[in-house]
Amino acid sequence: MKAILRSRLTPLLALALVMALVPMIAPTSFHLRVAALVWIFSLAALGLTILMGYAGQVSLGHAGFLGIGAYAVAIGPARLGLDPLLCLLLGAVLSGLVAWLVGRPILRLKGYYLAIATLGFGVIVALILHSETELTGGPDGMSVARVTLFGWRVTGALNWYWVSAGALLVGALLALNIAASPTGRALRALHDSEVAATGAGIDVSAKKLAAFVLAAVYAAVAGGLLAAMNGLITPEAASFSHSVELVAMVIIGGLGSVFGTVLGAAFLVVLPQALTAFQEYEQAVLGLLIMVFMIFLPQGIVPSLRALIEERLP
């Protein structure tokens, strides 16, 4: 029991410690904003950690749910006069409902077919956000109303840093609890073998659908936070490139690792900022570094480093 509790608390406490230290060493508001982006994209990628790392299901359209959550926060106040915080919750519910409706047919597919089906979903969402100009503002996007929490208007890099950090801690705690729960064990069982999981009495279809819905909710909340922090949202949020980035965050950090997901998100959010000096070679250098990571740390950063440390320990 103590080992299980320690396995949950250790990554959570390590993450909280990092969050507490960053404002002390961040020299400017720009760096705090980048850190907030790391927490927000980590939250979105945590949903994929549950879907891919726990349940073993691939999604290449995850940014579509991020776009739904983001535009819910933008459209609700602008078109319906709703509170932005309420719209954040409604966006999560809407994404979960869409995931449930879409997931029922496409999760019957496996492997490449499932990946292509989720890719198609992401493309459809992005096209709708581009084409429905009267509702979404089209390619130019739309402004987002400021969020107010209990009379406190959330503005400034430092405030958004703590809001996004708090959301990530809650999401990480939920993901760690799921991993240690019977549901988490069932998801890992079907990750290893759906046939064996079925033989053990696990309702494979229901578990896969639950993981898909939960991943969508994570992405929607992250999208709502992203839109509210930026004060502007465009269809680029739901683009295929963002879906690939989210998958890369999970794989680089380590499939199934909560702390690894955060490291993967930090890698793909912070590194492009550091590579701006390379200008036109920025993407090439980033791609090369990703290749190097995958060659020398094929299991991801956290699992590979953990295995290396265990090998060296007596």
C-alpha positions as CSV (number, residue, x, y, z in Angstrom):
1,M,0.0,0.0,0.0
2,K,2.8,2.4,0.9
3,A,4.6,1.6,-2.4
4,I,1.4,2.4,-4.4
5,L,0.9,5.6,-2.5
6,R,4.5,6.6,-3.1
7,S,4.2,5.8,-6.8
8,R,1.4,8.3,-7.0
9,L,2.8,11.0,-4.8
10,T,6.4,11.1,-6.0
11,P,5.8,12.4,-9.5
12,L,3.1,14.7,-8.3
13,L,5.4,16.2,-5.6
14,A,8.3,16.5,-8.1
15,L,6.0,18.3,-10.5
16,A,4.7,20.7,-7.7
17,L,8.3,21.4,-6.7
18,V,9.2,22.4,-10.3
19,M,6.1,24.6,-10.5
20,A,7.1,26.4,-7.3
21,L,10.7,27.0,-8.5
22,V,10.0,28.2,-12.0
23,P,8.6,31.7,-11.0
24,M,11.7,32.2,-8.9
25,I,14.1,31.7,-11.8
26,A,12.0,33.0,-14.7
27,P,13.5,36.4,-15.6
28,T,10.5,37.9,-17.5
29,S,6.8,37.6,-18.1
30,F,7.5,36.0,-21.5
31,H,9.3,33.1,-19.8
32,L,6.3,32.7,-17.4
33,R,4.0,32.6,-20.3
34,V,6.0,29.9,-22.0
35,A,5.9,27.9,-18.8
36,A,2.2,28.3,-18.7
37,L,2.0,27.0,-22.3
38,V,4.0,24.0,-21.1
39,W,1.5,23.2,-18.4
40,I,-1.5,23.7,-20.7
41,F,-0.1,21.4,-23.5
42,S,1.0,18.9,-20.8
43,L,-2.6,18.8,-19.7
44,A,-3.8,18.1,-23.2
45,A,-1.1,15.4,-23.7
46,L,-2.0,13.8,-20.4
47,G,-5.3,12.8,-22.0
48,L,-3.3,11.0,-24.7
49,T,-1.2,9.4,-22.0
50,I,-4.4,7.7,-20.7
51,L,-5.5,6.8,-24.2
52,M,-2.2,5.7,-25.7
53,G,0.0,4.9,-22.7
54,Y,-2.7,3.1,-20.6
55,A,-5.2,1.8,-23.2
56,G,-2.9,1.5,-26.2
57,Q,-5.2,3.3,-28.6
58,V,-3.7,5.7,-31.2
59,S,-5.3,9.1,-32.0
60,L,-4.1,11.5,-34.6
61,G,-7.0,13.9,-34.2
62,H,-6.6,14.9,-30.6
63,A,-6.2,18.6,-31.4
64,G,-9.8,18.5,-32.7
65,F,-11.0,18.2,-29.1
66,L,-8.6,20.9,-28.0
67,G,-10.2,23.2,-30.7
68,I,-13.7,22.3,-29.5
69,G,-12.8,23.4,-25.9
70,A,-11.1,26.5,-27.1
71,Y,-13.9,27.7,-29.3
72,A,-16.5,26.9,-26.6
73,V,-14.8,29.5,-24.4
74,A,-14.7,32.0,-27.3
75,I,-18.2,31.4,-28.8
76,G,-20.2,31.1,-25.6
77,P,-19.5,34.6,-24.2
78,A,-19.4,36.3,-27.7
79,R,-22.5,34.7,-29.2
80,L,-24.6,33.6,-26.2
81,G,-23.5,35.9,-23.4
82,L,-22.4,33.1,-21.2
83,D,-19.7,33.2,-18.5
84,P,-16.3,32.1,-19.8
85,L,-15.7,29.8,-16.9
86,L,-19.1,28.1,-17.5
87,C,-18.2,27.8,-21.1
88,L,-14.9,26.1,-20.1
89,L,-17.0,23.4,-18.4
90,L,-19.5,23.2,-21.2
91,G,-16.7,22.8,-23.7
92,A,-15.4,19.8,-21.7
93,V,-18.9,18.3,-21.6
94,L,-19.4,18.9,-25.3
95,S,-16.0,17.3,-26.2
96,G,-16.8,14.3,-24.0
97,L,-20.2,13.9,-25.8
98,V,-18.6,14.2,-29.2
99,A,-15.9,11.7,-28.3
100,W,-18.6,9.3,-27.0
101,L,-20.5,9.6,-30.3
102,V,-17.4,9.4,-32.5
103,G,-15.6,6.8,-30.5
104,R,-18.4,4.2,-30.6
105,P,-17.8,3.4,-34.3
106,I,-14.2,4.3,-34.8
107,L,-12.8,2.4,-31.7
108,R,-13.9,-0.8,-33.3
109,L,-11.0,-0.2,-35.7
110,K,-7.4,-1.1,-34.8
111,G,-3.9,0.0,-35.6
112,Y,-3.4,2.0,-38.8
113,Y,-7.2,2.1,-39.5
114,L,-7.9,3.6,-36.1
115,A,-5.1,6.2,-36.6
116,I,-6.6,7.2,-40.0
117,A,-10.1,7.4,-38.6
118,T,-9.1,9.8,-35.8
119,L,-7.1,11.8,-38.3
120,G,-10.2,12.2,-40.3
121,F,-12.1,13.5,-37.3
122,G,-9.4,16.1,-36.6
123,V,-9.5,17.3,-40.2
124,I,-13.3,17.6,-40.1
125,V,-13.2,19.7,-36.9
126,A,-10.4,22.0,-38.4
127,L,-12.4,22.4,-41.6
128,I,-15.6,23.4,-39.7
129,L,-13.7,26.0,-37.7
130,H,-12.2,27.4,-40.9
131,S,-15.4,27.5,-42.9
132,E,-18.1,28.6,-40.4
133,T,-17.0,32.2,-40.6
134,E,-20.2,33.7,-39.0
135,L,-19.8,31.4,-35.9
136,T,-16.1,31.0,-35.5
137,G,-14.6,34.0,-37.3
138,G,-13.1,31.8,-40.0
139,P,-9.3,31.6,-40.6
140,D,-8.8,34.9,-38.6
141,G,-10.3,33.4,-35.5
142,M,-12.0,35.4,-32.8
143,S,-11.3,37.2,-29.6
144,V,-11.9,35.5,-26.2
145,A,-13.5,37.2,-23.2
146,R,-11.4,37.4,-20.0
147,V,-12.1,34.7,-17.3
148,T,-13.2,35.8,-13.9
149,L,-12.8,33.5,-10.9
150,F,-15.0,34.5,-7.9
151,G,-14.7,38.1,-8.8
152,W,-11.0,37.9,-9.6
153,R,-10.2,38.7,-13.2
154,V,-7.4,36.5,-14.4
155,T,-4.9,38.6,-16.2
156,G,-1.1,38.7,-16.5
157,A,1.5,36.0,-17.1
158,L,2.0,35.1,-13.4
159,N,-1.7,34.6,-12.7
160,W,-2.1,32.4,-15.8
161,Y,1.0,30.5,-14.8
162,W,-0.6,29.5,-11.5
163,V,-4.0,28.8,-13.0
164,S,-2.5,26.5,-15.7
165,A,-0.2,24.9,-13.1
166,G,-3.2,24.2,-10.8
167,A,-5.2,22.7,-13.6
168,L,-2.2,20.4,-14.6
169,L,-1.8,19.2,-10.9
170,V,-5.4,18.3,-10.8
171,G,-5.2,16.5,-14.1
172,A,-2.0,14.7,-13.1
173,L,-3.5,13.6,-9.8
174,L,-6.5,12.2,-11.7
175,A,-4.3,10.4,-14.2
176,L,-2.2,8.8,-11.4
177,N,-5.3,7.7,-9.5
178,I,-6.7,6.1,-12.7
179,A,-3.4,4.3,-13.3
180,A,-3.5,2.8,-9.8
181,S,-7.3,1.9,-9.9
182,P,-9.0,-1.2,-11.3
183,T,-9.9,0.8,-14.4
184,G,-6.2,1.6,-14.9
185,R,-5.2,-2.0,-14.6
186,A,-7.9,-3.0,-17.0
187,L,-6.7,-0.4,-19.5
188,R,-3.1,-1.7,-19.2
189,A,-4.4,-5.3,-19.7
190,L,-6.1,-4.4,-23.0
191,H,-3.0,-2.4,-24.0
192,D,-1.0,-5.6,-23.8
193,S,-3.6,-7.9,-25.4
194,E,-7.3,-7.2,-26.1
195,V,-7.9,-10.9,-26.5
196,A,-6.4,-11.7,-23.1
197,A,-8.3,-8.8,-21.5
198,T,-11.6,-10.1,-23.0
199,G,-10.8,-13.5,-21.6
200,A,-10.2,-12.0,-18.2
201,G,-13.8,-10.6,-18.2
202,I,-12.9,-7.0,-19.1
203,D,-15.4,-5.1,-21.3
204,V,-12.8,-3.9,-23.8
205,S,-15.1,-1.7,-25.9
206,A,-16.4,0.1,-22.8
207,K,-12.9,0.7,-21.4
208,K,-11.5,2.0,-24.7
209,L,-14.5,4.4,-25.1
210,A,-14.1,5.6,-21.5
211,A,-10.4,6.3,-22.2
212,F,-11.2,8.1,-25.4
213,V,-13.9,10.3,-23.7
214,L,-11.6,11.2,-20.8
215,A,-8.7,12.1,-23.2
216,A,-11.1,14.4,-25.1
217,V,-12.1,16.1,-21.8
218,Y,-8.5,16.7,-20.9
219,A,-7.9,18.3,-24.4
220,A,-11.0,20.4,-24.2
221,V,-10.0,21.9,-20.8
222,A,-6.5,22.6,-22.1
223,G,-8.0,24.2,-25.2
224,G,-10.3,26.4,-23.1
225,L,-7.3,27.5,-20.9
226,L,-5.2,28.2,-24.0
227,A,-7.9,30.4,-25.6
228,A,-8.6,32.3,-22.4
229,M,-5.0,33.0,-21.7
230,N,-4.2,34.2,-25.2
231,G,-7.4,36.2,-25.6
232,L,-7.6,35.0,-29.2
233,I,-8.2,31.6,-30.8
234,T,-7.8,30.5,-34.5
235,P,-8.5,27.2,-36.3
236,E,-4.8,26.5,-36.1
237,A,-5.4,25.1,-32.5
238,A,-7.2,22.1,-34.1
239,S,-4.7,21.5,-36.9
240,F,-3.2,18.2,-37.7
241,S,0.3,19.5,-36.8
242,H,-0.9,20.2,-33.2
243,S,-2.3,16.6,-33.1
244,V,1.1,15.3,-34.1
245,E,2.9,17.5,-31.6
246,L,0.6,16.1,-28.8
247,V,1.4,12.5,-29.8
248,A,5.1,13.4,-30.0
249,M,5.0,14.9,-26.4
250,V,3.7,11.6,-25.1
251,I,6.1,9.4,-27.0
252,I,9.2,11.5,-26.3
253,G,8.5,11.7,-22.6
254,G,7.6,8.1,-22.3
255,L,4.3,6.2,-23.0
256,G,2.3,5.9,-19.8
257,S,4.5,8.2,-17.7
258,V,2.7,11.3,-16.3
259,F,6.0,13.1,-15.5
260,G,7.4,12.0,-18.8
261,T,4.4,13.6,-20.6
262,V,5.3,16.9,-18.9
263,L,8.9,16.6,-20.0
264,G,7.9,15.8,-23.5
265,A,5.6,18.9,-23.6
266,A,8.4,21.1,-22.2
267,F,10.7,19.8,-24.9
268,L,8.4,20.6,-27.7
269,V,7.2,24.0,-26.3
270,V,10.4,25.4,-25.0
271,L,12.9,24.1,-27.6
272,P,11.3,26.0,-30.6
273,Q,11.6,29.2,-28.6
274,A,15.3,28.4,-28.1
275,L,15.9,27.6,-31.7
276,T,14.5,30.9,-33.1
277,A,18.1,32.0,-33.7
278,F,18.3,29.4,-36.4
279,Q,15.4,31.0,-38.3
280,E,14.7,28.9,-41.4
281,Y,16.6,25.9,-40.0
282,E,14.5,25.9,-36.8
283,Q,12.2,23.0,-37.9
284,A,15.1,21.0,-39.3
285,V,17.1,21.2,-36.1
286,L,14.0,20.4,-34.0
287,G,13.3,17.4,-36.2
288,L,16.9,16.2,-35.9
289,L,16.8,16.5,-32.1
290,I,13.6,14.4,-32.0
291,M,15.2,11.8,-34.1
292,V,18.2,11.7,-31.8
293,F,16.0,11.3,-28.8
294,M,14.1,8.4,-30.4
295,I,17.3,6.6,-31.4
296,F,19.1,6.9,-28.0
297,L,16.0,6.9,-25.8
298,P,13.5,4.7,-27.7
299,Q,11.2,4.2,-24.7
300,G,11.0,7.9,-24.0
301,I,12.9,10.1,-21.6
302,V,11.6,9.0,-18.3
303,P,11.4,5.2,-18.8
304,S,14.8,5.1,-20.5
305,L,16.5,7.1,-17.7
306,R,14.8,5.0,-15.1
307,A,16.0,1.8,-16.7
308,L,19.6,3.3,-17.0
309,I,19.6,4.2,-13.3
310,E,18.3,0.8,-12.3
311,E,21.1,-0.9,-14.3
312,R,23.7,1.1,-12.5
313,L,22.4,0.6,-9.0
314,P,24.0,-2.3,-7.1
